């Protein structure tokens, strides 16, 4: 059975990295992918590279570290390495920002990117993660580099009740680092009703480096309470119709009271020391992320046409630590509320023995209201209210059960209302504060027709070719542009959108019954990209210029024996830009977006069915793309990044059919190193160490 599953999986362009034959936890492997085309579809029909992180793979990584940003860095080849903090700054996908979804509900805040859209759900509630790599317009604003969609757990049995109970402990080889987590999953089916209930709580201890020194308290995940709850209710009206409603709530709050000892970039790390100033009025973290969704499915609405309707609402708030950079000091936050509806019609055009064709069409409606303020009520950005009505059409033709042709169009019709506001007075390099400027708001309109087309040819099991062209359309960090305005009206500001063209070509296949591979190359271009650069006074501004990003990625997986699996992946990218827009791409996009090359590798041994041992490795290569100035200082995003290698150990023991014991050790050899962001940011305050060895013990009871 496992070999059959592997054979089916390798025919799709899907990277299921590490424990691949445990990752696809579904009886119909060919109906795994939902995000790529807004419906379940055969993975052999996807003409682009996709990574799926399966349920057992998530659980295996959770044993090492429950932070979803860590889980993703070990499972998605072209995703940047994480910072080990609450922020996912620099964790780009193929060098561009990613759109994060939960069951299709947008979590990202593109109008003001707060870089906290990855840590918005506990991994225990996730069934799988679908990662669409490369620009995509299918879910709207913000998917320049692709989409990360968290698909939550659902009921899979006909029992009235079944469940999984877990309790775990984490800690390092030092006092005060003990943490605890607990989760409970309940699901079942009663007549036509089914339900899924997931609850999780985690309390972290202090975080220390390999020398047992407190890590920096800035954006720290230490001494944090994390809560997650999910309730999903479904009702099968009949064989063709189903209605489902769900609520997902997440909250994280830190009560860390640790002082800051700022280091020197490249010499001495910034650490936590003593007691904090106690100036924070609100615990930093993400105090709320509420998601409500109601969906209706009709498999046969009329004449071979299916209908899917999704209505959703999201209420998000994240809070940052106290900062003296504001006049009179303060804490900033990002507040975002989204309400939307998606209407999908799926019509079968024809279905013969050698060919099938269908079209998916409908419209998306989204209202996104986002603002960045201080906790005392002062506005850092104005209130921005965006409405987008986007009709779309997707078409797919399958020929001879070997050739798939897909294409689509989407019309973006975006209107943004911006309130009048006064810019916030913030500190400059010389210690003075910028003046507050009154800025008249107004209305901004954006319209564009974007599309995609792809082709996949499944020649033989050992060679399947695919190629695609896709576009993304995004409003560029409007809030950040507005908050640093030097003009008294938004009409004088550069607020043009980003349109990304993504080209991809790849091959995948199964060379033998125990070896499969994928190799993908890509190029993405934009006539007006956006990158953070440092001005003469070392302040951050957004540089708009044409840009090109290109790269390669690939993986190899081996299962030579029933009890042995091993494999690895490699990803590399480069980015160039034309700062003067003169056709000469003479400059490089900085390291805040262009990640260092990365190798992921794993080996898993299961000598007996009741016991497993696994080792994961992450190697981030050296990145030396820029030179320092005459004062030997690097600009933001241009710092030299040394290489590092980290190993994690995972042990699992199934005591019986109900009980399981798992042990995970992160940073197995207690390596003293810094995450890549500590180097490329080139700032004293951000030059921090990564955590030292950290162990996790999880006890699981399944019924």
Residue pairs with C-beta under 8 A, 6 or more apart in sequence:
2 21
3 513
5 21
5 24
5 29
6 20
6 21
6 510
6 516
6 559
7 461
7 510
7 513
8 29
8 30
8 43
9 16
9 20
9 21
9 24
9 29
9 43
9 516
10 461
10 508
10 509
10 510
10 516
11 43
11 44
11 458
11 461
11 464
11 508
11 509
11 510
12 32
12 33
12 42
12 43
12 44
12 46
12 50
12 508
13 43
13 46
13 47
13 48
13 49
13 50
13 456
13 464
13 466
13 506
13 508
13 518
13 520
14 32
14 33
14 43
14 46
14 50
14 51
14 52
15 49
15 50
15 51
15 52
15 76
15 77
15 518
15 555
15 569
16 23
16 24
16 51
16 52
16 53
16 54
16 57
17 51
17 53
17 57
17 74
17 75
17 76
17 77
17 555
17 567
17 569
17 600
17 602
18 57
18 60
18 74
18 75
18 567
18 600
18 602
18 604
18 614
18 616
19 54
19 56
19 57
19 60
19 565
19 602
19 604
19 614
20 557
20 565
20 567
21 559
21 565
22 54
22 56
22 57
22 60
23 52
23 53
23 54
23 55
23 56
23 57
23 128
24 32
24 52
24 54
25 54
25 55
25 56
25 127
25 128
26 32
29 43
30 42
30 43
30 44
31 40
31 41
31 42
32 40
32 43
32 52
32 128
33 40
33 41
33 43
33 46
33 50
33 52
33 130
34 40
34 41
34 130
34 149
34 151
35 50
35 101
35 104
35 130
35 132
35 139
35 147
35 149
36 46
36 48
36 50
36 130
36 132
36 138
37 46
37 138
37 360
37 394
37 396
37 406
38 104
38 138
38 308
38 342
38 344
38 360
38 394
39 308
39 344
39 346
39 360
43 50
44 404
44 456
44 458
44 464
45 396
45 398
45 404
45 406
45 456
46 456
46 466
47 404
47 406
47 454
47 455
47 456
47 466
47 467
47 468
48 132
48 133
48 134
48 454
48 466
48 468
48 470
48 504
48 506
49 133
49 134
49 466
49 504
49 506
49 518
49 520
49 522
49 553
50 130
50 131
50 132
50 133
51 75
51 76
51 77
51 129
51 130
51 131
51 133
52 128
52 129
52 130
52 131
53 71
53 72
53 75
53 76
53 128
53 129
53 131
54 128
55 126
55 127
55 128
55 153
57 75
58 71
58 123
58 126
58 128
58 129
59 123
60 614
60 650
60 652
61 70
61 71
61 74
61 75
61 123
61 616
62 71
62 123
62 124
62 698
63 650
63 652
63 662
63 663
63 664
63 696
63 698
64 70
64 616
64 648
64 650
64 664
64 665
64 666
64 696
65 71
65 664
65 666
65 694
65 696
66 122
66 123
66 181
66 202
66 696
67 82
67 84
67 119
67 221
68 118
68 119
68 121
68 122
68 123
68 126
69 82
69 83
69 88
69 91
69 118
69 119
70 82
70 84
71 123
72 79
72 82
72 91
72 118
72 129
72 131
72 148
73 79
73 80
73 81
73 82
73 91
73 618
74 600
74 616
74 618
74 648
75 129
75 600
76 93
76 131
77 553
77 554
77 555
77 569
77 570
77 571
77 598
77 600
78 93
78 94
78 133
78 551
78 553
78 571
78 573
78 595
79 91
79 92
79 93
79 98
79 131
79 595
80 90
80 91
80 92
80 93
80 595
80 676
81 90
81 91
81 595
81 596
81 598
81 618
81 620
81 675
81 676
82 88
82 91
82 675
83 89
83 90
83 91
83 219
83 675
83 677
84 207
84 215
84 221
84 675
84 688
84 690
84 691
85 218
85 219
85 220
85 221
86 116
86 119
86 219
86 220
86 221
86 252
86 284
86 285
86 286
87 115
87 116
87 219
88 115
88 116
88 117
88 118
88 119
89 115
89 592
89 677
90 591
90 592
90 593
90 595
90 676
90 677
90 680
90 681
91 118
92 98
92 145
92 593
92 595
93 131
93 133
93 145
93 146
93 148
94 133
94 134
94 145
94 146
94 522
94 524
94 549
94 551
94 573
95 145
95 524
95 549
95 551
95 573
95 575
95 589
95 593
95 594
95 595
96 135
96 144
96 145
96 146
96 500
96 524
96 549
96 593
97 108
97 110
97 113
97 142
97 144
97 145
97 474
98 108
98 142
98 143
98 144
98 145
98 146
98 147
98 148
99 106
99 108
99 110
99 136
99 139
99 140
99 141
99 142
99 143
99 146
99 147
99 148
100 106
100 107
100 108
100 117
100 118
100 120
100 147
100 148
100 149
100 150
101 107
101 139
101 147
101 148
101 149
101 150
102 120
102 121
102 149
102 150
102 152
102 248
102 291
103 149
103 150
103 151
103 152
103 246
103 248
103 291
103 293
104 139
104 149
104 293
104 310
104 312
104 342
105 291
105 293
105 312
105 314
105 338
105 340
106 139
106 140
106 142
106 314
106 338
106 340
106 366
106 368
107 117
107 120
107 289
107 291
107 314
107 316
108 117
108 142
109 117
109 316
109 334
109 336
109 368
109 370
110 141
110 142
110 474
110 475
110 477
111 336
111 368
111 370
111 384
111 386
111 416
111 475
111 477
111 478
111 479
112 334
112 336
112 370
112 371
112 372
112 381
112 384
112 477
112 478
112 479
112 480
113 477
113 480
114 318
114 334
114 372
116 286
116 318
116 334
118 148
119 252
119 286
120 250
120 286
120 289
120 316
121 150
121 152
121 228
121 248
121 250
121 289
122 183
122 200
122 202
122 226
122 228
122 250
124 166
124 183
124 185
124 198
124 200
124 228
125 152
125 153
125 198
125 200
125 228
125 230
125 248
126 150
126 151
126 152
126 153
127 151
127 152
127 153
127 154
128 151
129 148
129 149
129 150
129 151
130 147
130 148
130 149
130 151
131 146
131 147
131 148
131 149
132 143
132 146
132 147
132 149
133 145
133 146
133 520
133 522
134 145
134 146
134 468
134 470
134 502
134 504
134 522
134 524
135 143
135 144
135 145
135 146
135 470
135 471
135 472
135 500
135 501
135 502
135 524
136 143
136 146
136 147
136 452
136 470
136 472
136 502
137 143
137 410
137 412
137 450
137 451
137 452
137 470
137 471
137 472
137 473
138 147
138 392
138 394
138 408
138 410
138 452
139 147
139 364
140 364
140 366
140 388
140 390
140 412
141 366
141 368
141 386
141 388
141 412
141 414
141 473
141 474
141 475
142 474
143 472
143 474
144 472
144 474
144 498
144 500
144 526
145 524
152 196
152 198
152 230
152 232
152 246
152 248
153 185
153 187
153 196
153 198
153 230
153 232
154 187
154 194
154 196
154 232
154 234
155 187
155 188
155 189
155 194
155 195
155 196
155 232
155 234
156 187
157 187
157 188
157 189
158 189
159 188
159 189
160 188
160 189
160 190
161 186
161 187
161 188
162 186
162 187
162 188
162 703
163 184
163 185
163 186
163 187
163 702
163 703
164 183
164 184
164 185
164 700
164 701
164 702
164 703
165 183
165 184
165 185
165 700
165 701
165 702
165 703
166 181
166 182
166 183
166 184
166 698
166 699
166 700
166 701
167 180
167 181
167 182
167 698
167 699
168 180
168 181
168 182
168 696
168 697
168 698
168 699
169 178
169 179
169 180
169 181
169 696
169 697
170 177
170 178
170 179
170 180
170 181
170 204
170 205
170 694
170 695
170 696
170 697
171 177
171 178
171 179
171 205
171 694
171 695
172 205
172 207
172 208
172 212
172 691
172 692
172 693
172 694
172 695
173 212
173 670
173 692
173 693
174 206
174 208
174 212
176 205
176 206
177 205
177 206
177 207
177 208
177 694
178 205
179 202
179 203
179 204
179 205
180 202
180 203
181 200
181 201
181 202
181 203
182 200
182 201
182 202
183 198
183 199
183 200
183 201
184 197
184 198
184 199
184 200
185 196
185 197
185 198
186 195
186 196
186 197
186 198
187 194
187 195
187 196
187 197
188 194
188 195
189 195
192 235
192 236
192 237
193 233
193 234
193 235
194 233
194 234
194 235
194 236
195 231
195 232
195 233
195 234
196 230
196 231
196 232
197 230
197 231
197 232
198 228
198 229
198 230
199 228
199 229
199 230
200 226
200 227
200 228
200 229
201 225
201 226
201 227
201 228
202 224
202 225
202 226
203 224
203 225
203 226
204 221
204 222
204 223
204 224
204 226
205 222
205 223
206 214
206 222
206 223
206 256
206 258
206 272
207 214
207 215
207 220
207 221
207 222
207 691
208 214
208 215
208 691
208 692
209 215
209 269
209 271
209 672
209 689
209 690
209 691
209 692
210 667
210 670
210 671
210 672
210 673
210 689
210 692
210 693
211 672
211 692
212 692
213 271
213 272
213 689
214 258
214 271
214 272
214 273
215 222
215 271
215 272
215 688
215 689
215 691
216 260
216 269
216 270
216 271
216 272
216 685
216 688
217 256
217 258
217 259
217 260
217 272
217 276
217 321
218 260
218 270
218 321
218 685
218 686
218 688
219 284
219 320
219 321
220 254
220 256
220 258
220 272
221 254
222 254
222 256
222 258
222 272
223 254
223 255
223 256
223 257
224 252
224 253
224 254
224 255
224 256
224 285
225 251
225 252
225 253
225 254
225 255
226 250
226 251
226 252
227 249
227 250
227 251
227 252
228 248
228 249
228 250
228 251
229 247
229 248
229 249
230 246
230 247
230 248
230 249
231 246
231 247
232 244
232 245
232 246
233 244
233 245
233 246
234 242
234 243
234 244
234 245
235 242
235 243
235 244
236 242
237 243
239 299
240 298
240 299
240 300
241 296
241 297
241 298
241 299
242 296
242 297
243 294
243 295
243 296
243 297
244 293
244 294
244 295
244 296
244 297
245 292
245 293
245 294
245 295
246 291
246 292
246 293
247 290
247 291
247 292
247 293
248 289
248 290
248 291
249 288
249 289
249 290
249 291
250 286
250 288
250 289
251 285
251 286
251 287
251 288
251 289
252 285
252 286
252 287
253 283
253 284
253 285
253 287
254 283
254 284
254 285
255 283
256 276
257 275
257 276
257 278
258 272
258 273
258 274
258 275
258 276
259 272
259 273
259 274
259 275
259 276
259 277
260 270
260 272
260 273
260 276
260 685
261 270
261 271
261 272
261 273
261 274
262 270
262 684
262 685
263 269
263 270
263 271
263 684
263 687
263 688
264 684
264 687
265 634
265 639
265 682
265 683
265 684
265 687
266 639
266 679
266 687
268 687
269 674
269 678
269 687
269 688
269 689
270 684
270 685
270 686
270 687
270 688
271 688
271 689
277 322
279 322
279 329
280 321
280 322
280 331
281 331
281 375
281 376
282 319
282 331
282 333
282 375
283 319
284 319
284 320
284 321
284 331
285 318
285 319
286 316
286 317
286 318
286 319
287 317
287 318
287 319
288 315
288 316
288 317
289 314
289 315
289 316
289 317
290 313
290 314
290 315
290 316
291 312
291 313
291 314
292 312
292 313
292 314
293 310
293 311
293 312
293 313
294 310
294 311
294 312
295 308
295 309
295 310
295 311
296 307
296 308
296 309
297 306
297 307
297 308
298 306
298 307
298 308
299 306
300 306
301 307
301 345
303 347
304 347
304 348
305 345
305 346
305 347
305 348
306 345
306 346
306 347
307 343
307 344
307 345
307 346
308 342
308 343
308 344
308 346
309 341
309 342
309 343
309 344
310 340
310 341
310 342
310 344
311 340
311 341
312 338
312 339
312 340
312 341
312 342
313 337
313 338
313 339
313 340
314 336
314 337
314 338
314 339
315 336
315 337
316 334
316 335
316 336
316 337
316 338
317 333
317 334
317 335
317 336
318 333
318 334
319 331
319 332
319 333
319 375
320 331
320 332
320 333
321 331
322 329
322 330
322 331
323 329
323 330
323 331
323 332
324 427
325 426
325 427
326 332
326 374
326 378
326 424
326 425
326 426
326 427
327 424
327 425
327 426
327 427
327 433
330 374
330 375
330 376
330 378
331 374
331 375
332 372
332 373
332 374
332 375
332 380
333 372
333 373
333 374
333 375
334 370
334 371
334 372
335 370
335 371
335 372
335 373
336 368
336 369
336 370
336 371
337 368
337 369
337 370
338 366
338 367
338 368
338 369
339 366
339 367
340 364
340 365
340 366
340 367
341 364
341 365
342 362
342 363
342 364
342 365
343 362
343 363
343 364
344 360
344 361
344 362
345 360
345 361
345 362
346 358
346 359
346 360
347 358
347 359
347 360
347 361
348 356
348 357
348 358
349 357
349 358
349 359
350 356
350 357
351 357
354 399
354 400
354 401
355 397
355 398
355 399
355 400
356 397
356 398
357 395
357 396
357 397
357 398
358 395
358 396
359 393
359 394
359 395
359 396
360 392
360 393
360 394
360 395
360 396
360 408
361 391
361 392
361 393
361 394
362 391
362 392
363 389
363 390
363 391
363 392
364 388
364 389
364 390
364 392
365 387
365 388
365 389
365 390
366 386
366 387
366 388
366 390
367 385
367 386
367 387
367 388
368 384
368 385
368 386
368 388
369 383
369 384
369 385
369 386
370 381
370 383
370 384
370 386
370 479
371 379
371 381
371 382
371 383
371 384
371 479
372 379
372 380
372 381
372 479
372 483
373 379
373 380
373 381
374 380
374 424
378 424
379 421
379 422
379 424
380 424
380 483
381 421
381 479
381 480
381 482
381 483
382 418
382 419
382 420
382 421
382 439
382 441
382 482
383 418
383 419
383 421
384 416
384 417
384 418
384 419
384 478
384 479
384 482
385 416
385 417
385 418
386 414
386 415
386 416
386 417
386 475
387 414
387 415
387 416
388 412
388 413
388 414
388 415
389 413
390 410
390 411
390 412
390 413
391 410
391 411
392 408
392 409
392 410
392 411
393 408
393 409
393 410
394 406
394 407
394 408
395 406
395 407
395 408
396 404
396 405
396 406
397 404
397 405
397 406
398 404
399 405
401 458
402 457
402 458
402 459
403 455
403 456
403 457
403 458
404 454
404 455
404 456
404 457
404 458
405 453
405 454
405 455
406 452
406 453
406 454
406 455
406 456
407 451
407 452
407 453
407 454
408 451
408 452
408 453
409 449
409 450
409 451
410 449
410 450
410 451
411 447
411 448
411 449
412 446
412 447
412 448
412 449
412 450
412 473
413 446
413 447
414 445
414 446
414 447
414 475
415 443
415 444
415 445
415 446
416 443
416 444
416 445
416 446
416 475
416 478
417 441
417 442
417 443
418 441
418 442
418 443
418 444
418 478
418 482
418 490
419 441
420 438
420 439
420 440
420 441
421 438
421 439
421 441
421 482
422 436
422 437
422 438
422 439
423 434
423 436
423 437
423 439
423 483
423 484
423 485
424 436
424 483
425 433
425 434
425 435
425 436
426 433
426 434
427 433
427 434
428 434
428 537
428 539
429 537
429 538
429 539
430 537
437 485
437 486
437 487
437 488
438 488
439 482
439 485
439 487
439 488
439 489
439 490
440 488
440 489
440 490
441 490
442 489
442 490
442 491
444 478
444 490
444 495
446 473
446 475
446 497
448 473
448 497
448 499
450 471
450 472
450 473
450 499
451 470
451 471
452 468
452 469
452 470
452 471
453 468
453 469
453 470
454 466
454 467
454 468
454 469
454 470
455 466
455 467
455 468
456 464
456 465
456 466
457 464
457 465
457 466
458 464
459 465
460 509
461 509
461 510
462 509
462 510
462 511
463 507
463 509
464 507
464 508
464 509
465 506
465 507
466 504
466 505
466 506
466 507
466 508
467 504
467 505
467 506
468 502
468 503
468 504
469 501
469 502
469 503
469 504
470 501
470 502
470 504
471 499
471 500
471 501
471 502
472 498
472 499
472 500
472 502
473 497
473 498
473 499
473 500
474 497
474 498
474 500
475 495
475 497
475 498
476 495
476 496
476 497
476 498
476 530
476 542
476 544
477 530
477 542
478 495
480 542
481 493
481 494
481 495
481 542
482 490
482 493
484 541
485 493
487 493
494 544
496 528
496 544
497 528
498 526
498 528
498 529
498 530
499 526
499 527
499 528
500 524
500 525
500 526
501 524
501 525
501 526
502 522
502 523
502 524
503 522
503 523
503 524
504 520
504 521
504 522
505 520
505 521
505 522
506 518
506 519
506 520
506 521
507 518
507 519
508 516
508 517
508 518
508 519
509 516
509 517
510 516
511 517
514 558
514 559
514 560
515 556
515 557
515 558
515 559
516 556
516 557
517 554
517 555
517 556
517 557
518 554
518 555
519 552
519 553
519 554
520 552
520 553
520 554
521 550
521 551
521 552
522 550
522 551
522 552
523 548
523 549
523 550
524 548
524 549
524 550
525 546
525 547
525 548
525 549
526 546
526 547
527 546
528 544
528 545
528 546
529 544
529 545
529 546
529 547
529 577
529 589
530 542
530 543
530 544
531 542
531 543
531 545
531 547
531 577
531 589
531 590
531 592
531 593
531 637
532 540
532 541
532 542
532 543
532 590
532 592
532 636
532 637
533 540
533 541
533 542
533 543
533 590
533 635
533 636
533 637
534 540
534 541
534 635
534 636
534 637
535 541
538 635
538 636
540 636
543 577
543 579
545 577
545 578
545 579
545 580
545 581
546 577
546 578
546 581
546 585
547 575
547 576
547 577
547 578
547 585
547 589
548 575
548 576
548 577
548 585
549 573
549 574
549 575
549 576
549 589
549 593
549 594
550 573
550 574
550 575
551 571
551 572
551 573
551 574
552 570
552 571
552 572
552 573
553 569
553 570
553 571
553 572
554 569
554 570
555 567
555 568
555 569
555 570
556 567
556 568
556 569
557 565
557 566
557 567
558 565
558 566
558 567
559 565
563 605
563 606
563 607
564 603
564 604
564 605
564 606
565 602
565 603
565 604
566 601
566 602
566 603
566 604
567 601
567 602
568 599
568 600
568 601
568 602
569 599
569 600
569 601
570 597
570 598
570 599
571 595
571 597
571 598
572 597
573 594
573 595
573 597
574 588
574 594
575 588
575 589
575 593
575 594
576 585
576 587
576 588
576 589
577 585
577 587
577 588
577 589
578 584
578 585
578 586
578 587
579 586
579 587
588 594
588 625
588 626
590 626
590 635
590 636
590 637
590 638
590 680
591 623
591 625
591 626
591 637
591 638
591 639
591 641
591 676
591 680
592 636
592 637
592 680
592 681
593 637
594 625
595 676
596 620
596 621
596 622
596 623
596 641
596 643
596 676
597 620
597 621
597 623
598 618
598 619
598 620
598 621
599 617
599 618
599 619
599 621
600 616
600 617
600 618
601 616
601 617
601 619
602 614
602 615
602 616
602 617
603 614
603 615
604 612
604 613
604 614
604 615
605 612
605 613
605 614
606 612
606 613
609 654
610 653
610 654
610 655
611 651
611 652
611 653
611 654
612 650
612 651
612 652
613 649
613 650
613 651
613 652
614 649
614 650
614 651
614 652
615 647
615 648
615 649
615 650
615 668
616 647
616 648
616 650
617 645
617 646
617 647
617 648
618 645
618 646
619 643
619 644
619 645
619 646
620 641
620 643
620 644
620 645
620 676
621 643
622 641
622 642
622 643
623 640
623 641
623 676
623 679
623 680
624 640
624 641
625 638
626 634
626 635
626 638
626 639
626 640
628 634
629 635
633 682
634 640
634 682
635 682
636 681
636 682
636 683
637 680
637 681
637 682
638 680
638 682
639 679
639 680
639 681
639 682
640 679
641 676
641 679
641 680
642 679
644 671
644 673
644 674
645 671
646 667
646 668
646 671
646 673
646 690
647 667
647 668
647 669
648 664
648 665
648 666
648 667
648 668
649 663
649 664
649 665
649 668
650 662
650 663
650 664
650 665
651 662
651 663
651 664
652 660
652 661
652 662
652 663
653 660
653 661
653 662
654 660
655 661
657 702
658 701
658 702
658 703
659 699
659 700
659 701
659 702
660 699
660 700
660 702
661 697
661 698
661 699
661 700
662 696
662 697
662 698
662 700
663 695
663 696
663 697
663 698
664 695
664 696
664 698
665 693
665 694
665 695
665 696
666 691
666 693
666 694
666 695
666 696
667 690
667 691
667 692
667 693
667 694
668 693
669 693
670 692
670 693
671 692
672 689
672 692
673 689
673 690
674 687
674 688
674 689
674 690
675 688
675 690
677 686
678 686
678 687
678 688
678 689
679 687
681 687
